[in-house]
C-alpha cells in the first residue's frame, strides 16, 4: 500500500512540475510582449495628430507602432472640405492661419490624460505653421510634468517655426527635438528620430 501511495505522489509531482514550468514560461512570454507598451508599467505615450488629407495620419500610425503608444486623432467639430483647404484668400484655412487667435473646435477629448507622460503631436504645415486646431489641442490640456515632441508632414517646410510657436503656448514644458517627415516616412525613419530625440 505504501508503495502505491508513493507512486501516486510521484505521478502528481510529474504532472504538477511541467504545469508550473509552462505557467512560468507563459508569464515570461507575456511580460516580454508587454515591454515598451504604452499601457504597461511607467511608460505612457500618446501620439495625437491632425490630418486633413491622410499624410499625417499615416506617419502618426507608424509612430504609434514604433513607440507602442496610444493614438488620438484631432478631429474638427466642423470638418474641412476641399474648398476649405484651398489657397485663396477666402479659403477657411487661409483665414484661420492668418489669425493667430483662431481656435477651431475639436470634436472629442483624450481619455485618461493623466496617464501619459509623453505627448507626441503630429500635423501638416499650413502657411508655414501648425494648423490652428493644433493650438486648440495643446491649450485644452494640462501639460504640467509632461514631455512633448512634435513632427510635421511637409514637402519642404521645416518643423522649427511651428515647434517654437507651440512651445510658446506651453511654457515650462520639456520639448524634445521635433522633425519634418514626408508622406513616405518609414518605420526606420521614425525609429531613428525617436532614438535621437530620446522618446520612449
GROMACS elastic network, one bead per residue, 0.5 to 0.9 nm:
[ bonds ]
;  ai    aj funct       b0    kb
    1     4     6  0.51698   500
    1     5     6  0.62307   500
    1     6     6  0.87332   500
    2     5     6  0.50275   500
    2     6     6  0.62055   500
    2     7     6  0.85020   500
    3     6     6  0.51523   500
    3     7     6  0.60632   500
    3     8     6  0.86085   500
    4     8     6  0.62152   500
    4     9     6  0.87934   500
    5     8     6  0.51161   500
    5     9     6  0.64788   500
    5    10     6  0.86943   500
    6     9     6  0.51246   500
    6    10     6  0.61290   500
    6    11     6  0.85988   500
    7    11     6  0.61596   500
    7    12     6  0.86239   500
    8    11     6  0.50992   500
    8    12     6  0.62409   500
    8    13     6  0.86481   500
    9    12     6  0.50085   500
    9    13     6  0.61621   500
    9    14     6  0.86020   500
   10    13     6  0.50636   500
   10    14     6  0.62201   500
   10    15     6  0.87515   500
   11    14     6  0.50103   500
   11    15     6  0.63735   500
   11    16     6  0.86584   500
   12    15     6  0.51542   500
   12    16     6  0.60047   500
   12    17     6  0.85131   500
   13    16     6  0.50661   500
   13    17     6  0.58857   500
   13    18     6  0.86934   500
   14    17     6  0.57548   500
   14    18     6  0.69224   500
   15    18     6  0.59334   500
   15    19     6  0.65216   500
   15    20     6  0.89427   500
   16    19     6  0.51415   500
   16    20     6  0.61426   500
   16    21     6  0.85785   500
   17    20     6  0.51773   500
   17    21     6  0.61078   500
   17    22     6  0.85643   500
   18    22     6  0.59856   500
   18    23     6  0.85002   500
   19    22     6  0.51006   500
   19    23     6  0.61834   500
   19    24     6  0.86593   500
   20    23     6  0.50413   500
   20    24     6  0.61801   500
   20    25     6  0.86423   500
   21    24     6  0.51045   500
   21    25     6  0.62071   500
   21    26     6  0.85887   500
   22    25     6  0.51084   500
   22    26     6  0.61083   500
   22    27     6  0.86026   500
   23    26     6  0.50579   500
   23    27     6  0.61775   500
   23    28     6  0.86920   500
   24    27     6  0.51006   500
   24    28     6  0.63176   500
   24    29     6  0.87306   500
   25    28     6  0.51019   500
   25    29     6  0.62335   500
   25    30     6  0.86779   500
   26    29     6  0.50684   500
   26    30     6  0.61708   500
   26    31     6  0.85299   500
   27    30     6  0.51643   500
   27    31     6  0.60817   500
   27    32     6  0.85710   500
   28    31     6  0.50527   500
   28    32     6  0.61019   500
   28    33     6  0.85763   500
   29    32     6  0.51275   500
   29    33     6  0.61519   500
   29    34     6  0.87035   500
   30    33     6  0.51028   500
   30    34     6  0.63443   500
   30    35     6  0.89553   500
   31    34     6  0.52305   500
   31    35     6  0.65586   500
   32    35     6  0.53421   500
   32    36     6  0.89874   500
   33    36     6  0.84409   500
   33    37     6  0.82732   500
   34    37     6  0.54048   500
   34    38     6  0.88204   500
   34    39     6  0.85976   500
   34    40     6  0.66179   500
   34    41     6  0.88968   500
   35    38     6  0.89416   500
   35    40     6  0.75259   500
   35    41     6  0.84675   500
   36    39     6  0.85452   500
   36    40     6  0.72975   500
   36    41     6  0.83172   500
   36    43     6  0.68810   500
   36    44     6  0.88645   500
   36    67     6  0.75134   500
   36    68     6  0.62641   500
   36    69     6  0.87791   500
   36   200     6  0.76986   500
   37    40     6  0.54892   500
   37    41     6  0.81096   500
   37    43     6  0.72646   500
   37    44     6  0.77224   500
   37    45     6  0.86744   500
   37    67     6  0.76578   500
   37    69     6  0.66793   500
   38    41     6  0.80382   500
   38    42     6  0.83903   500
   38    43     6  0.56829   500
   38    45     6  0.54099   500
   38    46     6  0.77533   500
   38    67     6  0.75763   500
   38    68     6  0.52948   500
   38    70     6  0.64397   500
   38   116     6  0.83935   500
   39    42     6  0.83176   500
   39    43     6  0.72596   500
   39    44     6  0.60108   500
   39    45     6  0.82273   500
   39    68     6  0.84320   500
   39    69     6  0.77608   500
   39    70     6  0.79277   500
   39   115     6  0.86176   500
   40    43     6  0.66555   500
   40    44     6  0.74472   500
   41    44     6  0.78970   500
   42   115     6  0.89480   500
   42   117     6  0.86550   500
   43   116     6  0.78236   500
   43   117     6  0.72886   500
   43   118     6  0.84060   500
   43   200     6  0.73389   500
   44    68     6  0.88453   500
   44    69     6  0.70441   500
   44    70     6  0.82270   500
   44   115     6  0.63458   500
   44   117     6  0.56185   500
   44   118     6  0.65928   500
   44   119     6  0.88410   500
   44   200     6  0.85931   500
   45    64     6  0.85315   500
   45    67     6  0.73992   500
   45    68     6  0.76064   500
   45    70     6  0.64108   500
   45    71     6  0.88600   500
   45   115     6  0.85082   500
   45   116     6  0.54082   500
   45   117     6  0.62301   500
   45   119     6  0.59678   500
   45   120     6  0.74951   500
   45   199     6  0.88501   500
   45   200     6  0.75595   500
   46    64     6  0.77532   500
   46    67     6  0.89589   500
   46    69     6  0.53574   500
   46    71     6  0.59229   500
   46    72     6  0.72382   500
   46   113     6  0.88826   500
   46   116     6  0.63526   500
   46   117     6  0.82044   500
   46   118     6  0.64082   500
   46   120     6  0.60795   500
   46   121     6  0.83376   500
   47    60     6  0.66972   500
   47    61     6  0.83443   500
   47    63     6  0.73133   500
   47    64     6  0.60732   500
   47    67     6  0.87751   500
   47    69     6  0.63757   500
   47    70     6  0.60907   500
   47    72     6  0.61887   500
   47    73     6  0.84374   500
   47   118     6  0.85944   500
   47   119     6  0.60665   500
   47   121     6  0.58837   500
   47   122     6  0.74371   500
   48    60     6  0.76593   500
   48    70     6  0.83692   500
   48    71     6  0.59370   500
   48    73     6  0.57612   500
   48    74     6  0.66768   500
   48   110     6  0.89519   500
   48   119     6  0.71853   500
   48   120     6  0.60986   500
   48   122     6  0.63259   500
   48   123     6  0.88540   500
   49    56     6  0.71316   500
   49    57     6  0.69287   500
   49    60     6  0.65108   500
   49    71     6  0.79949   500
   49    72     6  0.64741   500
   49    73     6  0.51852   500
   49    74     6  0.56390   500
   49    75     6  0.88495   500
   49   120     6  0.81094   500
   49   121     6  0.54472   500
   49   123     6  0.57425   500
   49   134     6  0.82214   500
   50    56     6  0.69349   500
   50    57     6  0.72690   500
   50    72     6  0.88663   500
   50    73     6  0.60172   500
   50    75     6  0.68821   500
   50    76     6  0.87443   500
   50   121     6  0.82162   500
   50   122     6  0.63633   500
   50   123     6  0.50833   500
   50   124     6  0.74529   500
   50   131     6  0.82908   500
   50   133     6  0.79561   500
   50   134     6  0.71371   500
   51    54     6  0.55535   500
   51    55     6  0.67450   500
   51    56     6  0.51113   500
   51    57     6  0.55197   500
   51    58     6  0.89303   500
   51    73     6  0.78783   500
   51    74     6  0.77567   500
   51    75     6  0.83469   500
   51   122     6  0.81902   500
   51   123     6  0.62169   500
   51   124     6  0.67669   500
   52    55     6  0.79256   500
   52    56     6  0.79169   500
   52    57     6  0.84453   500
   52    79     6  0.88232   500
   52    80     6  0.71329   500
   52    85     6  0.84371   500
   52   123     6  0.89138   500
   52   124     6  0.80511   500
   53    56     6  0.76543   500
   53    57     6  0.81872   500
   54    58     6  0.63181   500
   54    59     6  0.89314   500
   54   183     6  0.87850   500
   55    58     6  0.54624   500
   55    59     6  0.67459   500
   55    60     6  0.88162   500
   55   124     6  0.79274   500
   55   153     6  0.69951   500
   55   154     6  0.89695   500
   55   182     6  0.79757   500
   55   183     6  0.51627   500
   55   184     6  0.83965   500
   56    59     6  0.52124   500
   56    60     6  0.60024   500
   56    61     6  0.85666   500
   56   122     6  0.65947   500
   56   123     6  0.59179   500
   56   124     6  0.62823   500
   56   152     6  0.74510   500
   56   153     6  0.58588   500
   56   181     6  0.87832   500
   56   182     6  0.86907   500
   56   183     6  0.70875   500
   57    60     6  0.50568   500
   57    61     6  0.61522   500
   57    62     6  0.86491   500
   57    73     6  0.81046   500
   57   122     6  0.83137   500
   57   123     6  0.85368   500
   58    61     6  0.52892   500
   58    62     6  0.64156   500
   58    63     6  0.87637   500
   58   183     6  0.73949   500
   58   184     6  0.85928   500
   58   185     6  0.85786   500
   59    62     6  0.50409   500
   59    63     6  0.61386   500
   59    64     6  0.86266   500
   59   122     6  0.81895   500
   59   153     6  0.80901   500
   59   181     6  0.78235   500
   59   182     6  0.84831   500
   59   183     6  0.69478   500
   59   184     6  0.79622   500
   59   185     6  0.64135   500
   59   186     6  0.79523   500
   59   187     6  0.88457   500
   59   190     6  0.82094   500
   60    64     6  0.61067   500
   60    65     6  0.85916   500
   60    71     6  0.77442   500
   60   120     6  0.89816   500
   60   121     6  0.84896   500
   60   122     6  0.65299   500
   60   123     6  0.88883   500
   60   151     6  0.89301   500
   61    64     6  0.50935   500
   61    65     6  0.62893   500
   61    66     6  0.87149   500
   61    71     6  0.73374   500
   62    65     6  0.51347   500
   62    66     6  0.62189   500
   62    67     6  0.85825   500
   62   185     6  0.83873   500
   62   186     6  0.74383   500
   62   187     6  0.61694   500
   62   190     6  0.73509   500
   63    66     6  0.50897   500
   63    67     6  0.59606   500
   63    68     6  0.81237   500
   63    69     6  0.78334   500
   63   120     6  0.88105   500
   63   187     6  0.75451   500
   63   190     6  0.61175   500
   63   191     6  0.78692   500
   63   194     6  0.86192   500
   64    67     6  0.52059   500
   64    68     6  0.55364   500
   64    70     6  0.63271   500
   64    71     6  0.62429   500
   65    68     6  0.50854   500
   65    69     6  0.66804   500
   65    70     6  0.87846   500
   65   187     6  0.84093   500
   66    69     6  0.78027   500
   66   187     6  0.68019   500
   66   188     6  0.89002   500
   66   190     6  0.71779   500
   66   191     6  0.62786   500
   66   194     6  0.84639   500
   67    70     6  0.87755   500
   67   191     6  0.80840   500
   67   194     6  0.78798   500
   67   199     6  0.78774   500
   67   200     6  0.62155   500
   68   200     6  0.86252   500
   72   109     6  0.87691   500
   72   110     6  0.69843   500
   73   108     6  0.89272   500
   74   106     6  0.65570   500
   74   107     6  0.76697   500
   74   108     6  0.76331   500
   74   109     6  0.84518   500
   74   133     6  0.79985   500
   74   134     6  0.78646   500
   74   137     6  0.75636   500
   75    78     6  0.84693   500
   75    79     6  0.76013   500
   75   105     6  0.86380   500
   75   106     6  0.56535   500
   75   107     6  0.55667   500
   75   108     6  0.70736   500
   75   133     6  0.88425   500
   76    79     6  0.54704   500
   76    80     6  0.76971   500
   76   104     6  0.68428   500
   76   105     6  0.58550   500
   76   107     6  0.54494   500
   76   108     6  0.84974   500
   76   133     6  0.74010   500
   77   104     6  0.76967   500
   77   105     6  0.54664   500
   77   106     6  0.51728   500
   77   108     6  0.82830   500
   78   104     6  0.80505   500
   78   105     6  0.74798   500
   78   106     6  0.82620   500
   78   107     6  0.81787   500
   80    83     6  0.79235   500
   80    84     6  0.55962   500
   80    85     6  0.67553   500
   80    92     6  0.81681   500
   80    93     6  0.84792   500
   81    85     6  0.64585   500
   81    86     6  0.89436   500
   82    85     6  0.51808   500
   82    86     6  0.66120   500
   83    86     6  0.52620   500
   83    87     6  0.87877   500
   83    91     6  0.65043   500
   83    92     6  0.78135   500
   84    87     6  0.84816   500
   84    90     6  0.85366   500
   84    93     6  0.58185   500
   84    94     6  0.82868   500
   85    88     6  0.89797   500
   85    91     6  0.65448   500
   85    92     6  0.68321   500
   85    93     6  0.57036   500
   85    94     6  0.80597   500
   86    89     6  0.86904   500
   86    90     6  0.85516   500
   86    91     6  0.55185   500
   86    92     6  0.78168   500
   86    93     6  0.72373   500
   86    94     6  0.78013   500
   87    90     6  0.81706   500
   87    91     6  0.62588   500
   87    92     6  0.89738   500
   87    93     6  0.77094   500
   87    94     6  0.64895   500
   88    91     6  0.53162   500
   88    92     6  0.88616   500
   88    93     6  0.89967   500
   88    94     6  0.69263   500
   89    92     6  0.83454   500
   89    93     6  0.89039   500
   89    94     6  0.58876   500
   89    95     6  0.69370   500
   90    93     6  0.85023   500
   90    94     6  0.68302   500
   90    95     6  0.67099   500
   91    94     6  0.52947   500
   91    95     6  0.64013   500
   91    96     6  0.87554   500
   92    95     6  0.51918   500
   92    96     6  0.61281   500
   92    97     6  0.85615   500
   93    96     6  0.51370   500
   93    97     6  0.60042   500
   93    98     6  0.84266   500
   93   126     6  0.76869   500
   93   127     6  0.86841   500
   93   131     6  0.81134   500
   93   132     6  0.89045   500
   94    97     6  0.53346   500
   94    98     6  0.61304   500
   94    99     6  0.88515   500
   94   126     6  0.83992   500
   94   127     6  0.76323   500
   95    98     6  0.52000   500
   95    99     6  0.65750   500
   95   102     6  0.87854   500
   96    99     6  0.53373   500
   96   100     6  0.76202   500
   96   101     6  0.84640   500
   96   102     6  0.57070   500
   96   103     6  0.80665   500
   96   104     6  0.82247   500
   96   131     6  0.80957   500
   96   132     6  0.66653   500
   97   100     6  0.66333   500
   97   102     6  0.75533   500
   97   126     6  0.72208   500
   97   127     6  0.66530   500
   97   129     6  0.78217   500
   97   130     6  0.85786   500
   97   131     6  0.68447   500
   97   132     6  0.64771   500
   98   101     6  0.89873   500
   98   102     6  0.84623   500
   98   127     6  0.84772   500
   99   102     6  0.54196   500
   99   132     6  0.85870   500
  100   103     6  0.83917   500
  100   132     6  0.74697   500
  101   132     6  0.81899   500
  102   132     6  0.61531   500
  102   133     6  0.80829   500
  102   135     6  0.85855   500
  102   136     6  0.84430   500
  103   106     6  0.89750   500
  103   132     6  0.57211   500
  103   133     6  0.57500   500
  103   134     6  0.83842   500
  103   135     6  0.67390   500
  103   136     6  0.51901   500
  103   137     6  0.88654   500
  104   132     6  0.66663   500
  104   133     6  0.51131   500
  104   134     6  0.87428   500
  104   135     6  0.87379   500
  104   136     6  0.65909   500
  105   133     6  0.70422   500
  105   136     6  0.70521   500
  105   137     6  0.88767   500
  106   109     6  0.76799   500
  106   133     6  0.72414   500
  106   136     6  0.74184   500
  106   137     6  0.74558   500
  109   113     6  0.89611   500
  109   137     6  0.89516   500
  109   140     6  0.87416   500
  110   113     6  0.59314   500
  110   141     6  0.89850   500
  111   114     6  0.85972   500
  112   115     6  0.58456   500
  112   116     6  0.78711   500
  113   116     6  0.59397   500
  113   117     6  0.89583   500
  113   141     6  0.79916   500
  113   142     6  0.86458   500
  114   117     6  0.77452   500
  114   142     6  0.87868   500
  116   119     6  0.69995   500
  116   146     6  0.75345   500
  117   143     6  0.87699   500
  117   145     6  0.72930   500
  117   147     6  0.62346   500
  117   148     6  0.85997   500
  118   146     6  0.56009   500
  118   148     6  0.57026   500
  118   149     6  0.78174   500
  118   199     6  0.78092   500
  118   200     6  0.81947   500
  119   143     6  0.86310   500
  119   146     6  0.72447   500
  119   147     6  0.62613   500
  119   149     6  0.64370   500
  119   150     6  0.83863   500
  120   147     6  0.84836   500
  120   148     6  0.57880   500
  120   150     6  0.55304   500
  120   151     6  0.76272   500
  120   199     6  0.88457   500
  121   134     6  0.82956   500
  121   148     6  0.75983   500
  121   149     6  0.62912   500
  121   151     6  0.63429   500
  121   152     6  0.83579   500
  122   134     6  0.87319   500
  122   149     6  0.86938   500
  122   150     6  0.57130   500
  122   152     6  0.55252   500
  122   153     6  0.76815   500
  123   130     6  0.64014   500
  123   131     6  0.72358   500
  123   134     6  0.75324   500
  123   150     6  0.81021   500
  123   151     6  0.67147   500
  123   153     6  0.62921   500
  124   129     6  0.83577   500
  124   130     6  0.65212   500
  124   131     6  0.71923   500
  124   151     6  0.85776   500
  124   152     6  0.52535   500
  124   154     6  0.61436   500
  125   128     6  0.57034   500
  125   129     6  0.53052   500
  125   130     6  0.52401   500
  125   131     6  0.68104   500
  125   152     6  0.63961   500
  125   153     6  0.64974   500
  125   154     6  0.59466   500
  125   157     6  0.70891   500
  125   158     6  0.85084   500
  125   159     6  0.81753   500
  125   162     6  0.79677   500
  126   129     6  0.53873   500
  126   130     6  0.60137   500
  126   131     6  0.58238   500
  126   132     6  0.89842   500
  126   154     6  0.89528   500
  127   130     6  0.80925   500
  127   131     6  0.84309   500
  128   157     6  0.65673   500
  128   158     6  0.83158   500
  128   159     6  0.88624   500
  128   161     6  0.74724   500
  128   162     6  0.73045   500
  129   132     6  0.84055   500
  129   157     6  0.88258   500
  129   159     6  0.82369   500
  129   161     6  0.66245   500
  129   163     6  0.84412   500
  129   165     6  0.80365   500
  130   133     6  0.81489   500
  130   134     6  0.64949   500
  130   135     6  0.77988   500
  130   152     6  0.78978   500
  130   159     6  0.88034   500
  130   161     6  0.87496   500
  130   162     6  0.53742   500
  130   163     6  0.80852   500
  130   165     6  0.83764   500
  130   166     6  0.81308   500
  131   134     6  0.56170   500
  131   135     6  0.73270   500
  132   135     6  0.50915   500
  132   136     6  0.65522   500
  132   137     6  0.88536   500
  133   137     6  0.63350   500
  133   138     6  0.88990   500
  134   138     6  0.63876   500
  134   139     6  0.86223   500
  134   166     6  0.84003   500
  135   138     6  0.53102   500
  135   139     6  0.61597   500
  135   140     6  0.85348   500
  135   165     6  0.89707   500
  135   166     6  0.68614   500
  135   169     6  0.76751   500
  136   139     6  0.53430   500
  136   140     6  0.61574   500
  137   140     6  0.51989   500
  137   141     6  0.71823   500
  138   141     6  0.60546   500
  138   142     6  0.82131   500
  138   143     6  0.79815   500
  138   166     6  0.77258   500
  138   169     6  0.74052   500
  138   170     6  0.74943   500
  139   142     6  0.77113   500
  139   143     6  0.88878   500
  139   169     6  0.71091   500
  139   170     6  0.78700   500
  142   145     6  0.87913   500
  142   146     6  0.87168   500
  143   146     6  0.53411   500
  143   147     6  0.77875   500
  143   148     6  0.83277   500
  143   170     6  0.73327   500
  143   173     6  0.67679   500
  144   147     6  0.86185   500
  144   170     6  0.87910   500
  144   172     6  0.77683   500
  144   173     6  0.66435   500
  145   172     6  0.87242   500
  145   173     6  0.70224   500
  145   174     6  0.82318   500
  146   173     6  0.65722   500
  146   174     6  0.70825   500
  147   173     6  0.62895   500
  147   175     6  0.59465   500
  147   176     6  0.72075   500
  147   199     6  0.89339   500
  148   167     6  0.89710   500
  148   173     6  0.70288   500
  148   174     6  0.61683   500
  148   176     6  0.61584   500
  149   163     6  0.84845   500
  149   174     6  0.84908   500
  149   175     6  0.54842   500
  149   177     6  0.64341   500
  149   178     6  0.57240   500
  149   179     6  0.88114   500
  149   197     6  0.83342   500
  149   199     6  0.81210   500
  150   159     6  0.80137   500
  150   162     6  0.89373   500
  150   163     6  0.67094   500
  150   175     6  0.82372   500
  150   176     6  0.78859   500
  150   177     6  0.76060   500
  150   179     6  0.68883   500
  150   180     6  0.88432   500
  151   159     6  0.68133   500
  151   163     6  0.84086   500
  151   177     6  0.89504   500
  151   178     6  0.53303   500
  151   180     6  0.56392   500
  151   181     6  0.70533   500
  152   157     6  0.88347   500
  152   158     6  0.77835   500
  152   159     6  0.59833   500
  152   162     6  0.85581   500
  152   178     6  0.80697   500
  152   179     6  0.65195   500
  152   181     6  0.61350   500
  152   182     6  0.82740   500
  153   156     6  0.89025   500
  153   157     6  0.85687   500
  153   158     6  0.88254   500
  153   159     6  0.85726   500
  153   179     6  0.87442   500
  153   180     6  0.57095   500
  153   182     6  0.52683   500
  153   183     6  0.65638   500
  154   157     6  0.57944   500
  154   158     6  0.74392   500
  154   159     6  0.87207   500
  154   180     6  0.66155   500
  154   181     6  0.64952   500
  154   182     6  0.55661   500
  154   183     6  0.76781   500
  155   158     6  0.88569   500
  155   180     6  0.87367   500
  155   181     6  0.80984   500
  155   182     6  0.58983   500
  155   183     6  0.81809   500
  156   180     6  0.85691   500
  156   182     6  0.85043   500
  157   160     6  0.88858   500
  157   180     6  0.77975   500
  158   161     6  0.73132   500
  158   162     6  0.83003   500
  158   179     6  0.75196   500
  158   180     6  0.57425   500
  158   181     6  0.89812   500
  159   162     6  0.56806   500
  159   163     6  0.59345   500
  159   164     6  0.86567   500
  159   178     6  0.65257   500
  159   179     6  0.57717   500
  159   180     6  0.54763   500
  160   163     6  0.51566   500
  160   164     6  0.62269   500
  160   165     6  0.87387   500
  160   178     6  0.74660   500
  160   179     6  0.80425   500
  160   180     6  0.88334   500
  161   164     6  0.53090   500
  161   165     6  0.63450   500
  161   166     6  0.87841   500
  162   165     6  0.50894   500
  162   166     6  0.62316   500
  162   167     6  0.85001   500
  163   166     6  0.52116   500
  163   167     6  0.60199   500
  163   168     6  0.86466   500
  163   175     6  0.87859   500
  163   177     6  0.88812   500
  163   178     6  0.70665   500
  164   168     6  0.62172   500
  164   169     6  0.88722   500
  165   168     6  0.52060   500
  165   169     6  0.68464   500
  166   169     6  0.51720   500
  166   170     6  0.66763   500
  167   170     6  0.50821   500
  167   171     6  0.64177   500
  167   172     6  0.86116   500
  167   173     6  0.75686   500
  167   174     6  0.87955   500
  167   175     6  0.73191   500
  168   171     6  0.57962   500
  170   173     6  0.57568   500
  170   174     6  0.89160   500
  171   174     6  0.86248   500
  175   178     6  0.81455   500
  176   197     6  0.56709   500
  176   198     6  0.73415   500
  176   199     6  0.76124   500
  177   193     6  0.86549   500
  177   196     6  0.82279   500
  177   197     6  0.54591   500
  177   198     6  0.87055   500
  178   193     6  0.83218   500
  178   197     6  0.76324   500
  179   193     6  0.74219   500
  181   184     6  0.77028   500
  181   185     6  0.59008   500
  181   189     6  0.84007   500
  181   190     6  0.85993   500
  182   185     6  0.57625   500
  185   188     6  0.81084   500
  185   189     6  0.59176   500
  185   190     6  0.70260   500
  186   189     6  0.50510   500
  186   190     6  0.63858   500
  186   191     6  0.85108   500
  187   190     6  0.52407   500
  187   191     6  0.59714   500
  187   192     6  0.85233   500
  188   191     6  0.50176   500
  188   192     6  0.60349   500
  188   193     6  0.86302   500
  189   192     6  0.52780   500
  189   193     6  0.64089   500
  189   194     6  0.87546   500
  190   193     6  0.51784   500
  190   194     6  0.61317   500
  190   195     6  0.86199   500
  191   194     6  0.50971   500
  191   195     6  0.61682   500
  191   196     6  0.86068   500
  192   195     6  0.52442   500
  192   196     6  0.61962   500
  192   197     6  0.85703   500
  193   196     6  0.50937   500
  193   197     6  0.59417   500
  193   198     6  0.83041   500
  193   199     6  0.83710   500
  194   197     6  0.51728   500
  194   198     6  0.58471   500
  194   200     6  0.70616   500
  195   198     6  0.50971   500
  195   199     6  0.63344   500
  195   200     6  0.78202   500
  196   199     6  0.78679   500
